Amino acid sequence: YNVPLEDILFIECRQKKAILHTKTEELTIGVPLYRLGEELPAPHFLQCHRSFLVNLKNIAYLDKHRDPWTIFFFSSKKKAFISRSFRHQVMDAVALSD
């Protein structure tokens, strides 16, 4: 099953399985999150939480008023979270992608 990288909003780890979130569907993959993080292109995908890898190209905005910080995506109601230990990394990456 092929999914274009630009269609991926984020990848979430749930119960040791990776769930690939696109705008229209969720696909379960039997590959650990850390392995996907190694395989996906670094400038476009970034780990923002121990359970989330996000596609920087699809981030609409960050809500820093919530705890944990929340990422919202273009054309979707789905959201991902930023843990405290990844905040600086995410802020640097978002600033560079603008």
Phi and psi restraints in degrees (range 20) as a CNS / XPLOR table:
assign (resid 1 and name C) (resid 2 and name N)
       (resid 2 and name CA) (resid 2 and name C) 1.0 -105.3 20.0 2
assign (resid 2 and name N) (resid 2 and name CA)
       (resid 2 and name C) (resid 3 and name N) 1.0 132.9 20.0 2
assign (resid 2 and name C) (resid 3 and name N)
       (resid 3 and name CA) (resid 3 and name C) 1.0 -125.3 20.0 2
assign (resid 3 and name N) (resid 3 and name CA)
       (resid 3 and name C) (resid 4 and name N) 1.0 122.7 20.0 2
assign (resid 3 and name C) (resid 4 and name N)
       (resid 4 and name CA) (resid 4 and name C) 1.0 -60.5 20.0 2
assign (resid 4 and name N) (resid 4 and name CA)
       (resid 4 and name C) (resid 5 and name N) 1.0 138.5 20.0 2
assign (resid 4 and name C) (resid 5 and name N)
       (resid 5 and name CA) (resid 5 and name C) 1.0 -56.5 20.0 2
assign (resid 5 and name N) (resid 5 and name CA)
       (resid 5 and name C) (resid 6 and name N) 1.0 -35.8 20.0 2
assign (resid 5 and name C) (resid 6 and name N)
       (resid 6 and name CA) (resid 6 and name C) 1.0 -68.8 20.0 2
assign (resid 6 and name N) (resid 6 and name CA)
       (resid 6 and name C) (resid 7 and name N) 1.0 -17.9 20.0 2
assign (resid 6 and name C) (resid 7 and name N)
       (resid 7 and name CA) (resid 7 and name C) 1.0 -82.8 20.0 2
assign (resid 7 and name N) (resid 7 and name CA)
       (resid 7 and name C) (resid 8 and name N) 1.0 -16.3 20.0 2
assign (resid 7 and name C) (resid 8 and name N)
       (resid 8 and name CA) (resid 8 and name C) 1.0 -79.0 20.0 2
assign (resid 8 and name N) (resid 8 and name CA)
       (resid 8 and name C) (resid 9 and name N) 1.0 123.9 20.0 2
assign (resid 8 and name C) (resid 9 and name N)
       (resid 9 and name CA) (resid 9 and name C) 1.0 -83.8 20.0 2
assign (resid 9 and name N) (resid 9 and name CA)
       (resid 9 and name C) (resid 10 and name N) 1.0 -55.1 20.0 2
assign (resid 9 and name C) (resid 10 and name N)
       (resid 10 and name CA) (resid 10 and name C) 1.0 -160.6 20.0 2
assign (resid 10 and name N) (resid 10 and name CA)
       (resid 10 and name C) (resid 11 and name N) 1.0 167.9 20.0 2
assign (resid 10 and name C) (resid 11 and name N)
       (resid 11 and name CA) (resid 11 and name C) 1.0 -123.2 20.0 2
assign (resid 11 and name N) (resid 11 and name CA)
       (resid 11 and name C) (resid 12 and name N) 1.0 131.0 20.0 2
assign (resid 11 and name C) (resid 12 and name N)
       (resid 12 and name CA) (resid 12 and name C) 1.0 -118.9 20.0 2
assign (resid 12 and name N) (resid 12 and name CA)
       (resid 12 and name C) (resid 13 and name N) 1.0 142.3 20.0 2
assign (resid 12 and name C) (resid 13 and name N)
       (resid 13 and name CA) (resid 13 and name C) 1.0 -100.0 20.0 2
assign (resid 13 and name N) (resid 13 and name CA)
       (resid 13 and name C) (resid 14 and name N) 1.0 122.5 20.0 2
assign (resid 13 and name C) (resid 14 and name N)
       (resid 14 and name CA) (resid 14 and name C) 1.0 -134.6 20.0 2
assign (resid 14 and name N) (resid 14 and name CA)
       (resid 14 and name C) (resid 15 and name N) 1.0 123.2 20.0 2
assign (resid 14 and name C) (resid 15 and name N)
       (resid 15 and name CA) (resid 15 and name C) 1.0 49.7 20.0 2
assign (resid 15 and name N) (resid 15 and name CA)
       (resid 15 and name C) (resid 16 and name N) 1.0 49.5 20.0 2
assign (resid 15 and name C) (resid 16 and name N)
       (resid 16 and name CA) (resid 16 and name C) 1.0 64.5 20.0 2
assign (resid 16 and name N) (resid 16 and name CA)
       (resid 16 and name C) (resid 17 and name N) 1.0 17.9 20.0 2
assign (resid 16 and name C) (resid 17 and name N)
       (resid 17 and name CA) (resid 17 and name C) 1.0 -124.9 20.0 2
assign (resid 17 and name N) (resid 17 and name CA)
       (resid 17 and name C) (resid 18 and name N) 1.0 146.7 20.0 2
assign (resid 17 and name C) (resid 18 and name N)
       (resid 18 and name CA) (resid 18 and name C) 1.0 -92.4 20.0 2
assign (resid 18 and name N) (resid 18 and name CA)
       (resid 18 and name C) (resid 19 and name N) 1.0 133.4 20.0 2
assign (resid 18 and name C) (resid 19 and name N)
       (resid 19 and name CA) (resid 19 and name C) 1.0 -115.7 20.0 2
assign (resid 19 and name N) (resid 19 and name CA)
       (resid 19 and name C) (resid 20 and name N) 1.0 117.5 20.0 2
assign (resid 19 and name C) (resid 20 and name N)
       (resid 20 and name CA) (resid 20 and name C) 1.0 -89.3 20.0 2
assign (resid 20 and name N) (resid 20 and name CA)
       (resid 20 and name C) (resid 21 and name N) 1.0 119.8 20.0 2
assign (resid 20 and name C) (resid 21 and name N)
       (resid 21 and name CA) (resid 21 and name C) 1.0 -102.4 20.0 2
assign (resid 21 and name N) (resid 21 and name CA)
       (resid 21 and name C) (resid 22 and name N) 1.0 123.1 20.0 2
assign (resid 21 and name C) (resid 22 and name N)
       (resid 22 and name CA) (resid 22 and name C) 1.0 -111.8 20.0 2
assign (resid 22 and name N) (resid 22 and name CA)
       (resid 22 and name C) (resid 23 and name N) 1.0 -178.3 20.0 2
assign (resid 22 and name C) (resid 23 and name N)
       (resid 23 and name CA) (resid 23 and name C) 1.0 -64.0 20.0 2
assign (resid 23 and name N) (resid 23 and name CA)
       (resid 23 and name C) (resid 24 and name N) 1.0 -28.3 20.0 2
assign (resid 23 and name C) (resid 24 and name N)
       (resid 24 and name CA) (resid 24 and name C) 1.0 -116.5 20.0 2
assign (resid 24 and name N) (resid 24 and name CA)
       (resid 24 and name C) (resid 25 and name N) 1.0 -15.8 20.0 2
assign (resid 24 and name C) (resid 25 and name N)
       (resid 25 and name CA) (resid 25 and name C) 1.0 -151.0 20.0 2
assign (resid 25 and name N) (resid 25 and name CA)
       (resid 25 and name C) (resid 26 and name N) 1.0 170.5 20.0 2
assign (resid 25 and name C) (resid 26 and name N)
       (resid 26 and name CA) (resid 26 and name C) 1.0 -124.9 20.0 2
assign (resid 26 and name N) (resid 26 and name CA)
       (resid 26 and name C) (resid 27 and name N) 1.0 130.6 20.0 2
assign (resid 26 and name C) (resid 27 and name N)
       (resid 27 and name CA) (resid 27 and name C) 1.0 -119.6 20.0 2
assign (resid 27 and name N) (resid 27 and name CA)
       (resid 27 and name C) (resid 28 and name N) 1.0 130.6 20.0 2
assign (resid 27 and name C) (resid 28 and name N)
       (resid 28 and name CA) (resid 28 and name C) 1.0 -92.8 20.0 2
assign (resid 28 and name N) (resid 28 and name CA)
       (resid 28 and name C) (resid 29 and name N) 1.0 131.6 20.0 2
assign (resid 28 and name C) (resid 29 and name N)
       (resid 29 and name CA) (resid 29 and name C) 1.0 -123.0 20.0 2
assign (resid 29 and name N) (resid 29 and name CA)
       (resid 29 and name C) (resid 30 and name N) 1.0 136.5 20.0 2
assign (resid 29 and name C) (resid 30 and name N)
       (resid 30 and name CA) (resid 30 and name C) 1.0 -86.3 20.0 2
assign (resid 30 and name N) (resid 30 and name CA)
       (resid 30 and name C) (resid 31 and name N) 1.0 39.0 20.0 2
assign (resid 30 and name C) (resid 31 and name N)
       (resid 31 and name CA) (resid 31 and name C) 1.0 -120.6 20.0 2
assign (resid 31 and name N) (resid 31 and name CA)
       (resid 31 and name C) (resid 32 and name N) 1.0 135.6 20.0 2
assign (resid 31 and name C) (resid 32 and name N)
       (resid 32 and name CA) (resid 32 and name C) 1.0 -64.5 20.0 2
assign (resid 32 and name N) (resid 32 and name CA)
       (resid 32 and name C) (resid 33 and name N) 1.0 152.2 20.0 2
assign (resid 32 and name C) (resid 33 and name N)
       (resid 33 and name CA) (resid 33 and name C) 1.0 -59.6 20.0 2
assign (resid 33 and name N) (resid 33 and name CA)
       (resid 33 and name C) (resid 34 and name N) 1.0 -41.3 20.0 2
assign (resid 33 and name C) (resid 34 and name N)
       (resid 34 and name CA) (resid 34 and name C) 1.0 -63.1 20.0 2
assign (resid 34 and name N) (resid 34 and name CA)
       (resid 34 and name C) (resid 35 and name N) 1.0 -34.3 20.0 2
assign (resid 34 and name C) (resid 35 and name N)
       (resid 35 and name CA) (resid 35 and name C) 1.0 -69.5 20.0 2
assign (resid 35 and name N) (resid 35 and name CA)
       (resid 35 and name C) (resid 36 and name N) 1.0 -40.4 20.0 2
assign (resid 35 and name C) (resid 36 and name N)
       (resid 36 and name CA) (resid 36 and name C) 1.0 -63.2 20.0 2
assign (resid 36 and name N) (resid 36 and name CA)
       (resid 36 and name C) (resid 37 and name N) 1.0 -39.4 20.0 2
assign (resid 36 and name C) (resid 37 and name N)
       (resid 37 and name CA) (resid 37 and name C) 1.0 -60.8 20.0 2
assign (resid 37 and name N) (resid 37 and name CA)
       (resid 37 and name C) (resid 38 and name N) 1.0 -33.8 20.0 2
assign (resid 37 and name C) (resid 38 and name N)
       (resid 38 and name CA) (resid 38 and name C) 1.0 -73.1 20.0 2
assign (resid 38 and name N) (resid 38 and name CA)
       (resid 38 and name C) (resid 39 and name N) 1.0 -31.6 20.0 2
assign (resid 38 and name C) (resid 39 and name N)
       (resid 39 and name CA) (resid 39 and name C) 1.0 -86.8 20.0 2
assign (resid 39 and name N) (resid 39 and name CA)
       (resid 39 and name C) (resid 40 and name N) 1.0 -30.8 20.0 2
assign (resid 39 and name C) (resid 40 and name N)
       (resid 40 and name CA) (resid 40 and name C) 1.0 -79.2 20.0 2
assign (resid 40 and name N) (resid 40 and name CA)
       (resid 40 and name C) (resid 41 and name N) 1.0 149.7 20.0 2
assign (resid 40 and name C) (resid 41 and name N)
       (resid 41 and name CA) (resid 41 and name C) 1.0 -64.7 20.0 2
assign (resid 41 and name N) (resid 41 and name CA)
       (resid 41 and name C) (resid 42 and name N) 1.0 123.7 20.0 2
assign (resid 41 and name C) (resid 42 and name N)
       (resid 42 and name CA) (resid 42 and name C) 1.0 -58.3 20.0 2
assign (resid 42 and name N) (resid 42 and name CA)
       (resid 42 and name C) (resid 43 and name N) 1.0 -40.0 20.0 2
assign (resid 42 and name C) (resid 43 and name N)
       (resid 43 and name CA) (resid 43 and name C) 1.0 -67.4 20.0 2
assign (resid 43 and name N) (resid 43 and name CA)
       (resid 43 and name C) (resid 44 and name N) 1.0 -20.3 20.0 2
assign (resid 43 and name C) (resid 44 and name N)
       (resid 44 and name CA) (resid 44 and name C) 1.0 -100.6 20.0 2
assign (resid 44 and name N) (resid 44 and name CA)
       (resid 44 and name C) (resid 45 and name N) 1.0 -29.7 20.0 2
assign (resid 44 and name C) (resid 45 and name N)
       (resid 45 and name CA) (resid 45 and name C) 1.0 -117.1 20.0 2
assign (resid 45 and name N) (resid 45 and name CA)
       (resid 45 and name C) (resid 46 and name N) 1.0 137.7 20.0 2
assign (resid 45 and name C) (resid 46 and name N)
       (resid 46 and name CA) (resid 46 and name C) 1.0 -141.8 20.0 2
assign (resid 46 and name N) (resid 46 and name CA)
       (resid 46 and name C) (resid 47 and name N) 1.0 139.1 20.0 2
assign (resid 46 and name C) (resid 47 and name N)
       (resid 47 and name CA) (resid 47 and name C) 1.0 -80.3 20.0 2
assign (resid 47 and name N) (resid 47 and name CA)
       (resid 47 and name C) (resid 48 and name N) 1.0 129.7 20.0 2
assign (resid 47 and name C) (resid 48 and name N)
       (resid 48 and name CA) (resid 48 and name C) 1.0 -119.6 20.0 2
assign (resid 48 and name N) (resid 48 and name CA)
       (resid 48 and name C) (resid 49 and name N) 1.0 -4.4 20.0 2
assign (resid 48 and name C) (resid 49 and name N)
       (resid 49 and name CA) (resid 49 and name C) 1.0 -165.6 20.0 2
assign (resid 49 and name N) (resid 49 and name CA)
       (resid 49 and name C) (resid 50 and name N) 1.0 158.4 20.0 2
assign (resid 49 and name C) (resid 50 and name N)
       (resid 50 and name CA) (resid 50 and name C) 1.0 -63.5 20.0 2
assign (resid 50 and name N) (resid 50 and name CA)
       (resid 50 and name C) (resid 51 and name N) 1.0 -17.4 20.0 2
assign (resid 50 and name C) (resid 51 and name N)
       (resid 51 and name CA) (resid 51 and name C) 1.0 -111.1 20.0 2
assign (resid 51 and name N) (resid 51 and name CA)
       (resid 51 and name C) (resid 52 and name N) 1.0 4.7 20.0 2
assign (resid 51 and name C) (resid 52 and name N)
       (resid 52 and name CA) (resid 52 and name C) 1.0 -137.3 20.0 2
assign (resid 52 and name N) (resid 52 and name CA)
       (resid 52 and name C) (resid 53 and name N) 1.0 136.2 20.0 2
assign (resid 52 and name C) (resid 53 and name N)
       (resid 53 and name CA) (resid 53 and name C) 1.0 -117.5 20.0 2
assign (resid 53 and name N) (resid 53 and name CA)
       (resid 53 and name C) (resid 54 and name N) 1.0 130.7 20.0 2
assign (resid 53 and name C) (resid 54 and name N)
       (resid 54 and name CA) (resid 54 and name C) 1.0 -116.9 20.0 2
assign (resid 54 and name N) (resid 54 and name CA)
       (resid 54 and name C) (resid 55 and name N) 1.0 151.5 20.0 2
assign (resid 54 and name C) (resid 55 and name N)
       (resid 55 and name CA) (resid 55 and name C) 1.0 -90.0 20.0 2
assign (resid 55 and name N) (resid 55 and name CA)
       (resid 55 and name C) (resid 56 and name N) 1.0 110.8 20.0 2
assign (resid 55 and name C) (resid 56 and name N)
       (resid 56 and name CA) (resid 56 and name C) 1.0 -61.1 20.0 2
assign (resid 56 and name N) (resid 56 and name CA)
       (resid 56 and name C) (resid 57 and name N) 1.0 -27.4 20.0 2
assign (resid 56 and name C) (resid 57 and name N)
       (resid 57 and name CA) (resid 57 and name C) 1.0 -69.7 20.0 2
assign (resid 57 and name N) (resid 57 and name CA)
       (resid 57 and name C) (resid 58 and name N) 1.0 -20.0 20.0 2
assign (resid 57 and name C) (resid 58 and name N)
       (resid 58 and name CA) (resid 58 and name C) 1.0 -105.9 20.0 2
assign (resid 58 and name N) (resid 58 and name CA)
       (resid 58 and name C) (resid 59 and name N) 1.0 8.0 20.0 2
assign (resid 58 and name C) (resid 59 and name N)
       (resid 59 and name CA) (resid 59 and name C) 1.0 -78.2 20.0 2
assign (resid 59 and name N) (resid 59 and name CA)
       (resid 59 and name C) (resid 60 and name N) 1.0 123.8 20.0 2
assign (resid 59 and name C) (resid 60 and name N)
       (resid 60 and name CA) (resid 60 and name C) 1.0 -85.1 20.0 2
assign (resid 60 and name N) (resid 60 and name CA)
       (resid 60 and name C) (resid 61 and name N) 1.0 -49.7 20.0 2
assign (resid 60 and name C) (resid 61 and name N)
       (resid 61 and name CA) (resid 61 and name C) 1.0 -164.0 20.0 2
assign (resid 61 and name N) (resid 61 and name CA)
       (resid 61 and name C) (resid 62 and name N) 1.0 164.1 20.0 2
assign (resid 61 and name C) (resid 62 and name N)
       (resid 62 and name CA) (resid 62 and name C) 1.0 -110.4 20.0 2
assign (resid 62 and name N) (resid 62 and name CA)
       (resid 62 and name C) (resid 63 and name N) 1.0 135.7 20.0 2
assign (resid 62 and name C) (resid 63 and name N)
       (resid 63 and name CA) (resid 63 and name C) 1.0 -104.5 20.0 2
assign (resid 63 and name N) (resid 63 and name CA)
       (resid 63 and name C) (resid 64 and name N) 1.0 104.8 20.0 2
assign (resid 63 and name C) (resid 64 and name N)
       (resid 64 and name CA) (resid 64 and name C) 1.0 -91.6 20.0 2
assign (resid 64 and name N) (resid 64 and name CA)
       (resid 64 and name C) (resid 65 and name N) 1.0 2.7 20.0 2
assign (resid 64 and name C) (resid 65 and name N)
       (resid 65 and name CA) (resid 65 and name C) 1.0 -86.5 20.0 2
assign (resid 65 and name N) (resid 65 and name CA)
       (resid 65 and name C) (resid 66 and name N) 1.0 -15.4 20.0 2
assign (resid 65 and name C) (resid 66 and name N)
       (resid 66 and name CA) (resid 66 and name C) 1.0 -94.1 20.0 2
assign (resid 66 and name N) (resid 66 and name CA)
       (resid 66 and name C) (resid 67 and name N) 1.0 159.3 20.0 2
assign (resid 66 and name C) (resid 67 and name N)
       (resid 67 and name CA) (resid 67 and name C) 1.0 -128.6 20.0 2
assign (resid 67 and name N) (resid 67 and name CA)
       (resid 67 and name C) (resid 68 and name N) 1.0 113.5 20.0 2
assign (resid 67 and name C) (resid 68 and name N)
       (resid 68 and name CA) (resid 68 and name C) 1.0 -75.5 20.0 2
assign (resid 68 and name N) (resid 68 and name CA)
       (resid 68 and name C) (resid 69 and name N) 1.0 161.3 20.0 2
assign (resid 68 and name C) (resid 69 and name N)
       (resid 69 and name CA) (resid 69 and name C) 1.0 -55.4 20.0 2
assign (resid 69 and name N) (resid 69 and name CA)
       (resid 69 and name C) (resid 70 and name N) 1.0 147.0 20.0 2
assign (resid 69 and name C) (resid 70 and name N)
       (resid 70 and name CA) (resid 70 and name C) 1.0 -121.1 20.0 2
assign (resid 70 and name N) (resid 70 and name CA)
       (resid 70 and name C) (resid 71 and name N) 1.0 139.1 20.0 2
assign (resid 70 and name C) (resid 71 and name N)
       (resid 71 and name CA) (resid 71 and name C) 1.0 -105.6 20.0 2
assign (resid 71 and name N) (resid 71 and name CA)
       (resid 71 and name C) (resid 72 and name N) 1.0 130.4 20.0 2
assign (resid 71 and name C) (resid 72 and name N)
       (resid 72 and name CA) (resid 72 and name C) 1.0 -113.1 20.0 2
assign (resid 72 and name N) (resid 72 and name CA)
       (resid 72 and name C) (resid 73 and name N) 1.0 150.4 20.0 2
assign (resid 72 and name C) (resid 73 and name N)
       (resid 73 and name CA) (resid 73 and name C) 1.0 -117.3 20.0 2
assign (resid 73 and name N) (resid 73 and name CA)
       (resid 73 and name C) (resid 74 and name N) 1.0 155.1 20.0 2
assign (resid 73 and name C) (resid 74 and name N)
       (resid 74 and name CA) (resid 74 and name C) 1.0 -61.8 20.0 2
assign (resid 74 and name N) (resid 74 and name CA)
       (resid 74 and name C) (resid 75 and name N) 1.0 139.8 20.0 2
assign (resid 74 and name C) (resid 75 and name N)
       (resid 75 and name CA) (resid 75 and name C) 1.0 54.2 20.0 2
assign (resid 75 and name N) (resid 75 and name CA)
       (resid 75 and name C) (resid 76 and name N) 1.0 35.0 20.0 2
assign (resid 75 and name C) (resid 76 and name N)
       (resid 76 and name CA) (resid 76 and name C) 1.0 -156.3 20.0 2
assign (resid 76 and name N) (resid 76 and name CA)
       (resid 76 and name C) (resid 77 and name N) 1.0 151.4 20.0 2
assign (resid 76 and name C) (resid 77 and name N)
       (resid 77 and name CA) (resid 77 and name C) 1.0 -97.4 20.0 2
assign (resid 77 and name N) (resid 77 and name CA)
       (resid 77 and name C) (resid 78 and name N) 1.0 0.3 20.0 2
assign (resid 77 and name C) (resid 78 and name N)
       (resid 78 and name CA) (resid 78 and name C) 1.0 -72.2 20.0 2
assign (resid 78 and name N) (resid 78 and name CA)
       (resid 78 and name C) (resid 79 and name N) 1.0 155.5 20.0 2
assign (resid 78 and name C) (resid 79 and name N)
       (resid 79 and name CA) (resid 79 and name C) 1.0 -144.8 20.0 2
assign (resid 79 and name N) (resid 79 and name CA)
       (resid 79 and name C) (resid 80 and name N) 1.0 156.7 20.0 2
assign (resid 79 and name C) (resid 80 and name N)
       (resid 80 and name CA) (resid 80 and name C) 1.0 -127.6 20.0 2
assign (resid 80 and name N) (resid 80 and name CA)
       (resid 80 and name C) (resid 81 and name N) 1.0 168.3 20.0 2
assign (resid 80 and name C) (resid 81 and name N)
       (resid 81 and name CA) (resid 81 and name C) 1.0 -119.6 20.0 2
assign (resid 81 and name N) (resid 81 and name CA)
       (resid 81 and name C) (resid 82 and name N) 1.0 153.8 20.0 2
assign (resid 81 and name C) (resid 82 and name N)
       (resid 82 and name CA) (resid 82 and name C) 1.0 -114.9 20.0 2
assign (resid 82 and name N) (resid 82 and name CA)
       (resid 82 and name C) (resid 83 and name N) 1.0 122.2 20.0 2
assign (resid 82 and name C) (resid 83 and name N)
       (resid 83 and name CA) (resid 83 and name C) 1.0 -82.4 20.0 2
assign (resid 83 and name N) (resid 83 and name CA)
       (resid 83 and name C) (resid 84 and name N) 1.0 161.4 20.0 2
assign (resid 83 and name C) (resid 84 and name N)
       (resid 84 and name CA) (resid 84 and name C) 1.0 -57.8 20.0 2
assign (resid 84 and name N) (resid 84 and name CA)
       (resid 84 and name C) (resid 85 and name N) 1.0 -37.8 20.0 2
assign (resid 84 and name C) (resid 85 and name N)
       (resid 85 and name CA) (resid 85 and name C) 1.0 -71.0 20.0 2
assign (resid 85 and name N) (resid 85 and name CA)
       (resid 85 and name C) (resid 86 and name N) 1.0 -15.0 20.0 2
assign (resid 85 and name C) (resid 86 and name N)
       (resid 86 and name CA) (resid 86 and name C) 1.0 -108.3 20.0 2
assign (resid 86 and name N) (resid 86 and name CA)
       (resid 86 and name C) (resid 87 and name N) 1.0 0.4 20.0 2
assign (resid 86 and name C) (resid 87 and name N)
       (resid 87 and name CA) (resid 87 and name C) 1.0 -56.8 20.0 2
assign (resid 87 and name N) (resid 87 and name CA)
       (resid 87 and name C) (resid 88 and name N) 1.0 -49.8 20.0 2
assign (resid 87 and name C) (resid 88 and name N)
       (resid 88 and name CA) (resid 88 and name C) 1.0 -63.8 20.0 2
assign (resid 88 and name N) (resid 88 and name CA)
       (resid 88 and name C) (resid 89 and name N) 1.0 -41.0 20.0 2
assign (resid 88 and name C) (resid 89 and name N)
       (resid 89 and name CA) (resid 89 and name C) 1.0 -60.9 20.0 2
assign (resid 89 and name N) (resid 89 and name CA)
       (resid 89 and name C) (resid 90 and name N) 1.0 -44.5 20.0 2
assign (resid 89 and name C) (resid 90 and name N)
       (resid 90 and name CA) (resid 90 and name C) 1.0 -67.0 20.0 2
assign (resid 90 and name N) (resid 90 and name CA)
       (resid 90 and name C) (resid 91 and name N) 1.0 -45.0 20.0 2
assign (resid 90 and name C) (resid 91 and name N)
       (resid 91 and name CA) (resid 91 and name C) 1.0 -61.1 20.0 2
assign (resid 91 and name N) (resid 91 and name CA)
       (resid 91 and name C) (resid 92 and name N) 1.0 -41.7 20.0 2
assign (resid 91 and name C) (resid 92 and name N)
       (resid 92 and name CA) (resid 92 and name C) 1.0 -63.1 20.0 2
assign (resid 92 and name N) (resid 92 and name CA)
       (resid 92 and name C) (resid 93 and name N) 1.0 -44.9 20.0 2
assign (resid 92 and name C) (resid 93 and name N)
       (resid 93 and name CA) (resid 93 and name C) 1.0 -66.3 20.0 2
assign (resid 93 and name N) (resid 93 and name CA)
       (resid 93 and name C) (resid 94 and name N) 1.0 -40.2 20.0 2
assign (resid 93 and name C) (resid 94 and name N)
       (resid 94 and name CA) (resid 94 and name C) 1.0 -67.0 20.0 2
assign (resid 94 and name N) (resid 94 and name CA)
       (resid 94 and name C) (resid 95 and name N) 1.0 -39.4 20.0 2
assign (resid 94 and name C) (resid 95 and name N)
       (resid 95 and name CA) (resid 95 and name C) 1.0 -64.2 20.0 2
assign (resid 95 and name N) (resid 95 and name CA)
       (resid 95 and name C) (resid 96 and name N) 1.0 -38.4 20.0 2
assign (resid 95 and name C) (resid 96 and name N)
       (resid 96 and name CA) (resid 96 and name C) 1.0 -72.6 20.0 2
assign (resid 96 and name N) (resid 96 and name CA)
       (resid 96 and name C) (resid 97 and name N) 1.0 -30.0 20.0 2
assign (resid 96 and name C) (resid 97 and name N)
       (resid 97 and name CA) (resid 97 and name C) 1.0 -80.2 20.0 2
assign (resid 97 and name N) (resid 97 and name CA)
       (resid 97 and name C) (resid 98 and name N) 1.0 -11.5 20.0 2
